[in-house]
Structure formats: structure tokens, C-alpha cells
């Protein structure tokens, strides 16, 4: 029998491999990753690992020894360039072929490029891989030790703000360039976007809103500044670009697997078991457009919990499990002294009509609820811990929750 093959170098494939072995499967399992490492998780890359506060081992959910002890072959530095579902074969970049009995596609995402002049200058970075984080960290830590350094972050989403917080925590001068009216506005809306704007402003981060980048300028091959659409310039010794990511669906597209339209989030179409339009090919993690039983529409979520949960779910499904995936989206963020957990899903701006806050925004200890027609559709806990199960219960109940009940949620 040909092996089960797991394509991807992230948390998704690690959890899928782990699930296969924990469920008792003793057949051949092969992980194929284009990176030089065993599968690792990415959240620390913009947080404690970036600041030099976490060791490299902390990013690996399973240590290298685990793979050997559980007879899981890991083929690093190998890129899959072709997929023939009918023949059950993969083509690798060196021309070799790899046969499979069942396949999991979890190739993750690629940072969306900033289409301006100057992105090839030294000192300009995207953050996706362990090596990306190492390079940025080296520059930030060196600048911090010297007591100088100007960092420009292009993009005010989660990656951008976490990098900004890490750089500012190291004592560097930080400017965030955002196109929207509020940081994180596309995810949280203006109410909680303003909260995070306040957090960064208090830490002396310069937040530029409704601003786009027209180009990057440099001297002697190194970046020196960011040119803005209004004709002004931001000086910068380091530029980190975080303007979103694109799911790596090229392999699935060439293979003829069904894809979700961009209007529904894009990605590879899967059913509740995470099977694609070919019954022996599954998809999970960033690339998977998964039907949500609760929200009644497909969701493609690029966050740690989806990688973790969908990877394990796919591993069980490869062995024949038929239970539908029914996890609510969940993610977390740590910026300065503000820790946050979020669960649920909101289609900003039209997916909610009210935000109710329980607790105190001023002291940064609260839970925010997004409501639509009186029903809680998402919740975010800030510096209030072990509340996600209660928030999820409210979401799943679908009941109209009295405002007084929400007001009293944090006592």
C-alpha cells in the first residue's frame, strides 16, 4: 500500500501525523515540506521568538525525535510541483514522483506582495517563515542594543500590529502604515479597532490611517524610507510588510480540484470531513474552505487554532472518520501587556449591528461581544482568561441574549 502523504511544513501536518499515529495507524506516513525544518507553528514568529524571548525549539509542536520514534518520514527541502489525483501521484521539483494512497494538502499561505518600487532593497522583509523571523529579529535586536532604529510596518492587521508591538517593546521607533480607517478594522470593526489603536498610541507607535505606500526608497541598496501616497515620507531602517496572505492553492488548481470563489473567501472546497472534490485528497489549514455548521457558509480561516484542529480532524478522516468539522474559529494575540482571545466569526462590516462590552476598557479587562439581531456571533476576551467556553456557549445557543446578561458577563 502506498503511503499517506501530508504536504506542508506547518502545524496542520504535525497534528495530522500525530492523529494518525494516536489513532493506531501503522502504515507508512510521509511529510513533504519545501522548508528545511520539520513542521513548526508560526504565531511565535511575530511575538516572543521575534523578540528573542523564546528558544527555537518552542516553535516545533513535535520535536524531531518524535517523527523517528513514530516512523513518520519527513522530506525537507522538497517542493511538490504537480498532482495527479487520478493516478495518485505527486511530482516533486527534482522531477521525481511520489505515489500516495491518500493525500493531505496543507501548504499554507504566501505573504501578499506589496506592488511598489523598492521592495528588493536590503532591510525590507515579509514575515512567514522561521528564517524570515530570524532575519527580522537579528536586525531589531541589533538596533535595540545600539539604542537606535526606525521601523516601518506596512499593514495594520494582526501580523503588522504584533510586529509593531515587538519592535516597540525593544525600544525602537515604530510607524504603522494602514490603508483603513482603523487598525484591525476588517476583522474587529471600528469599535475594537479603536481600542487597539489606543494601545499602540499609548506605547508611542505612530499610526497612519487611510494611507497607502507609493514606493520604498533607499541608498546604496538599503532601505531608508517609505514614500506615502500623500507625498510624505516615513524614515525607516527596517521595513516589515504585512498586507495579507494568499492561500497556496496552485497545486489544487492545476490538479482540477474544486476551488471556492474569492467572494466566499477563496481556498480549496472541502466537505465536513475535509475531503476535496477527489475522495482521496483532503485539505486543511489556511487553504481549506470548510463548511461551517453554525454559520451556514464556508469559512477559510488563517489562524493557529484552525491549523491545529483541522490538522487533527483531517488525520482522523484519512482513516475513515466521518464526523463533520464543527469548530468555531478561534485566535489569540499578545501585544505589550494586552492578551486577547477571540472566538466566532463576523463578516465586517455588515455581519453585526451592535457591540456590547462587559468589564472595563479603561483597565483593559473586558469581554466584547458582536451581536446580530440580538444573537452573539463572536466574542473577544482581553486580559480576562478562561472565558472562551462561556462565550462559545452563547454563540452556539443562537438565542437573543439580553443586554443586561452581557453587561454582567465579567463580574
C-alpha atoms as one frame of an Amber mdcrd trajectory, in Angstrom:
protein
   0.000   0.000   0.000   1.255   3.445  -0.889   1.809   5.881   1.981  -0.397
   8.598   3.314   1.333  11.789   2.199   0.980  15.090   4.071   2.084  18.152
   2.103   3.105  21.185   4.143   5.530  22.278   6.825   3.211  23.834   9.382
   1.203  22.906  12.450  -1.510  21.303  10.297   0.677  18.455   9.059   2.189
  17.929  12.501  -1.243  17.454  14.049  -2.393  15.235  11.174   0.635  12.953
  11.592   0.101  12.888  15.341  -3.555  11.953  14.913  -2.736   9.124  12.502
  -0.393   7.523  15.000  -2.552   8.192  18.059  -5.474   6.508  16.268  -3.344
   3.393  15.792  -2.481   3.662  12.106   0.790   1.803  11.498   1.145   2.278
   7.740   3.665   4.483   6.002   3.304   8.236   6.516   5.370  10.800   4.626
   5.508  14.548   5.262   6.768  16.673   2.375   7.802  20.266   3.079   9.625
  22.822   0.959  11.258  24.245   4.073  14.450  22.927   5.695  12.743  22.141
   9.006  10.323  19.669  10.447   6.787  21.142  10.729   6.541  24.167  13.014
   3.948  26.689  14.151   4.027  30.355  13.202   2.435  32.504  15.972   5.712
  32.891  17.938   7.413  34.293  14.838   5.807  37.708  15.374   5.796  37.571
  19.172   8.242  36.187  21.737  10.501  34.398  19.245  10.860  37.600  17.238
  11.902  39.462  20.393  14.481  36.843  21.302  12.497  35.708  24.347  11.775
  32.154  23.155  14.151  29.439  22.012  13.874  27.935  18.555  12.637  24.627
  19.983   9.487  26.428  21.167   8.122  26.717  17.618   8.064  22.967  16.985
   4.868  21.244  18.207   6.597  17.879  17.869  10.334  17.544  18.253  12.403
  15.904  15.560  12.800  12.732  17.604   9.023  12.195  17.618   8.972  11.613
  13.881  11.674   8.978  14.081  10.104   7.272  17.078   6.756   7.083  15.271
   8.149   6.112  11.868   6.945   9.252  10.107   9.258  10.152   7.243   9.867
  13.885   6.785  11.217  15.015   3.422  12.504  18.563   3.863  13.571  20.975
   1.114  11.268  19.253  -1.367   8.594  21.163  -3.237   5.560  19.470  -4.761
   5.010  20.928  -8.236   2.403  18.556  -9.656  -0.571  16.492  -8.509  -2.412
  13.835 -10.479  -5.358  12.746  -8.318  -6.482  10.045 -10.729  -3.049   8.397
 -10.733  -2.468   9.143  -7.048   0.937  10.652  -7.740   2.829  13.809  -6.832
   5.620  15.329  -8.873   8.494  16.918  -6.988  10.664  19.826  -8.091  13.574
  17.499  -8.906  11.365  15.531 -11.320  10.841  12.570  -9.010   7.365  11.187
  -8.383   5.782  10.116  -5.127   2.768   7.840  -5.040   0.135   8.072  -2.334
  -2.937   6.176  -1.237  -4.391   9.274   0.432  -3.164  12.835   0.435  -3.498
  15.855   2.721  -2.849  19.271   1.200  -1.774  21.794   3.840   0.693  24.062
   2.017  -0.341  27.176   3.927  -0.229  30.700   2.553   2.206  33.122   0.968
   2.513  36.767   2.047   0.782  39.079  -0.394   3.433  41.181  -2.137   3.498
  44.946  -1.949   3.487  46.058  -5.576   5.719  49.117  -5.395   9.281  50.001
  -6.328  11.931  49.255  -3.727  10.789  46.008  -2.118  14.079  44.400  -3.193
  16.134  46.760  -1.018  18.076  45.346   1.924  16.164  45.836   5.143  12.749
  45.108   3.588  11.095  41.977   4.909   7.997  39.810   4.791   7.224  37.547
   7.741   6.144  33.988   7.088   8.958  31.539   7.746  11.318  30.804  10.593
  14.146  32.295   8.532  12.112  35.474   7.957  11.667  35.848  11.705  15.362
  35.197  12.315  16.390  37.904   9.861  13.965  40.482  11.244  14.802  39.572
  14.828  18.530  39.966  14.178  18.018  43.458  12.778  15.649  44.530  15.546
  17.817  43.210  18.353  20.945  44.775  16.872  19.205  48.137  16.543  17.856
  47.822  20.079  21.304  47.193  21.542  22.638  50.219  19.695  19.769  52.327
  21.008  18.696  53.442  17.531  16.451  52.184  14.795  13.397  53.203  12.845
  10.900  50.505  11.907   8.080  50.994   9.420   5.370  48.359   9.365   3.219
  48.339   6.240  -0.151  46.864   7.147  -2.272  47.175  10.283  -3.614  43.643
  10.591  -2.586  41.102  13.223   0.888  40.429  11.845   1.605  44.138  11.406
   0.483  45.112  14.900   2.239  42.187  16.585   5.496  43.060  14.827   4.976
  46.710  15.786   4.442  45.742  19.428   7.538  43.527  19.428   9.685  46.241
  17.836   8.399  48.918  20.202   8.972  46.631  23.193  12.619  46.536  22.121
  12.737  50.332  22.296  12.650  51.049  18.576  10.876  53.920  16.833   7.837
  52.411  15.093   5.414  53.674  12.463   2.471  51.586  11.199   1.065  52.443
   7.784  -2.556  51.305   7.379  -4.976  51.764   4.497  -8.138  51.547   6.575
  -9.786  53.982   8.941  -8.991  51.740  11.947  -6.281  49.188  12.638  -7.730
  45.672  12.510 -10.905  47.249  11.156 -11.530  44.477   8.624 -11.587  41.905
  11.433 -12.851  43.722  14.517 -14.680  46.739  13.112 -14.145  50.332  14.263
 -15.105  49.844  17.919 -12.383  47.388  18.858 -10.076  48.705  16.156 -10.038
  51.955  18.087  -9.180  50.045  21.248  -6.055  48.599  19.636  -5.204  51.991
  18.164  -5.228  53.353  21.704  -2.994  50.548  22.956  -0.351  51.310  20.352
  -0.630  55.065  20.683  -0.015  54.750  24.417   3.209  52.973  23.565   4.265
  55.806  21.247   3.683  53.964  17.990   2.844  56.325  15.171  -0.320  55.050
  13.474  -1.054  56.329   9.982  -4.579  55.674   8.743  -6.150  55.823   5.272
  -2.640  55.834   3.868  -1.051  53.742   1.147   2.558  53.220   0.136   3.678
  54.566  -3.243   7.234  53.277  -3.032  10.253  52.457  -0.897  13.394  54.500
  -1.196  16.961  53.632  -0.355  20.626  54.469  -0.562  23.468  52.139  -1.538
  20.999  49.274  -1.869  19.500  49.651   1.588  16.070  50.956   2.545  15.955
  54.427   4.076  12.287  55.302   3.927   8.715  54.722   2.829   7.052  57.076
   0.350   3.344  57.597   1.028   0.501  58.353  -1.350   0.016  61.834   0.132
   3.545  62.819  -0.842   5.082  62.495   2.620   7.796  60.103   3.705   8.468
  57.912   6.724  12.127  57.317   7.541  12.951  53.653   8.103  15.961  51.437
   8.636  13.777  48.323   8.644  10.508  47.801   6.763   8.222  44.857   7.508
   5.393  44.259   5.042   2.237  42.582   6.311  -0.573  43.273   3.862  -2.279
  39.908   3.961  -1.644  36.435   2.605  -2.755  34.339  -0.344  -3.585  30.642
   0.118  -1.298  28.312  -1.790  -3.941  26.715  -3.993  -1.905  26.445  -7.197
  -1.336  22.708  -6.847  -5.049  22.069  -6.328  -5.997  24.352  -9.195  -3.721
  22.638 -11.710  -4.994  19.259 -10.491  -8.580  20.300 -11.232  -9.855  20.233
  -7.658 -12.858  22.447  -6.907 -11.998  25.923  -5.630 -14.103  28.417  -3.715
 -14.676  31.857  -5.321 -12.936  34.821  -3.756 -16.321  36.275  -2.771 -16.647
  33.381  -0.306 -13.088  33.563   0.959 -11.318  31.518  -1.700  -9.441  28.312
  -0.975  -9.973  24.645  -1.750 -13.534  23.350  -1.464 -13.845  20.605   1.141
 -16.742  18.842   2.815 -17.207  18.338   6.542 -14.600  15.575   6.640 -12.178
  17.922   4.836 -12.243  15.803   1.681 -11.839  17.746  -1.541 -13.670  17.037
  -4.790 -11.448  13.958  -5.104 -12.275  11.447  -2.338  -8.652  10.518  -1.615
  -7.382  14.097  -1.423  -8.010  16.208   1.685  -7.186  19.801   2.533  -6.760
  21.575   5.872  -5.316  24.695   7.421  -5.040  28.001   5.560  -6.073  26.594
   2.175  -9.254  24.800   3.224 -12.651  26.395   2.684 -14.616  24.483   5.311
 -18.414  24.484   5.575 -19.407  25.912   8.958 -22.331  24.118  10.528 -23.006
  27.064  12.814 -22.699  29.962  10.395 -24.177  28.144   7.413 -21.474  29.166
   4.968 -17.927  28.159   4.093 -15.121  29.707   6.138 -11.422  29.841   5.355
  -9.507  30.884   8.448  -5.760  31.583   8.585  -5.165  31.128  12.288  -3.321
  28.807  14.642  -6.388  27.051  16.035  -7.688  26.151  12.579  -4.323  24.637
  11.700  -4.325  22.704  14.963  -7.903  21.458  14.881  -8.313  20.861  11.148
  -4.994  19.013  11.001  -6.082  16.547  13.660  -9.540  16.268  12.070  -8.002
  15.504   8.676  -5.756  12.847  10.185  -8.774  11.036  11.572 -10.681  11.500
   8.322  -7.847   9.882   6.359  -8.582   6.789   8.450 -12.282   6.873   7.623
 -13.813   9.087  10.305 -16.957  10.786   9.010 -17.765  13.317  11.743 -18.132
  16.820  10.274 -15.731  19.558  11.317 -17.599  21.786  13.762 -15.073  24.054
  15.440 -15.756  27.752  15.787 -12.903  29.970  14.598 -10.533  30.916  17.400
  -7.398  33.019  17.541  -5.312  34.927  20.036  -2.876  37.823  20.086  -0.359
  39.209  22.563   0.668  42.853  22.231   2.525  44.552  25.091   0.532  43.767
  28.248  -2.666  43.093  26.292  -3.534  39.429  25.861  -6.558  38.572  23.774
  -8.624  35.522  22.807 -11.362  35.631  20.180 -13.884  33.076  19.061 -16.630
  33.232  16.462 -16.872  34.907  13.092 -18.095  38.294  11.914 -18.388  39.442
   8.325 -17.245  43.035   8.862 -18.832  45.488   8.278 -22.322  44.091   7.675
 -22.243  40.995   9.845 -23.116  42.685  13.138 -25.291  45.519  14.345 -24.076
  46.040  17.914 -21.030  45.631  20.138 -21.525  45.142  23.876 -18.615  45.384
  26.296 -18.618  43.756  29.726 -15.884  44.883  32.079 -13.613  47.886  31.698
 -11.933  49.044  28.509 -10.016  51.635  30.549  -8.328  48.969  32.681  -8.066
  46.620  29.692 -10.006  43.812  31.328 -13.171  43.105  29.395 -15.092  40.848
  27.052 -16.553  42.341  23.877 -19.497  40.725  22.109 -20.521  41.221  18.496
 -24.281  40.822  18.013 -26.592  40.472  15.065 -30.320  40.743  15.744 -29.640
  40.162  19.428 -27.643  36.957  18.896 -23.985  36.738  19.841 -21.927  35.886
  16.749 -18.433  36.442  18.181 -16.665  37.391  21.389 -13.250  38.686  22.387
 -11.746  38.470  25.873  -8.995  40.957  26.727  -6.900  40.122  29.804  -9.844
  38.094  31.105  -8.991  34.431  30.980 -10.798  31.086  30.752 -13.956  32.636
  29.330 -13.971  31.200  25.802 -16.147  28.226  26.674 -18.794  30.550  28.091
 -18.561  32.800  25.041 -18.885  29.809  22.735 -21.979  28.634  24.619 -23.638
  31.993  23.971 -22.726  31.841  20.291 -23.954  28.308  19.809 -27.189  28.937
  21.702 -28.423  31.251  18.905 -30.691  32.884  21.443 -31.287  36.582  21.781
 -29.185  37.475  24.784 -30.475  40.334  26.982 -28.049  43.227  27.174 -28.143
  43.045  30.959 -26.836  39.482  30.823 -23.938  40.531  28.629 -23.181  43.590
  30.741 -22.815  41.320  33.770 -20.684  38.695  31.990 -17.482  39.992  33.609
 -18.246  40.424  37.293
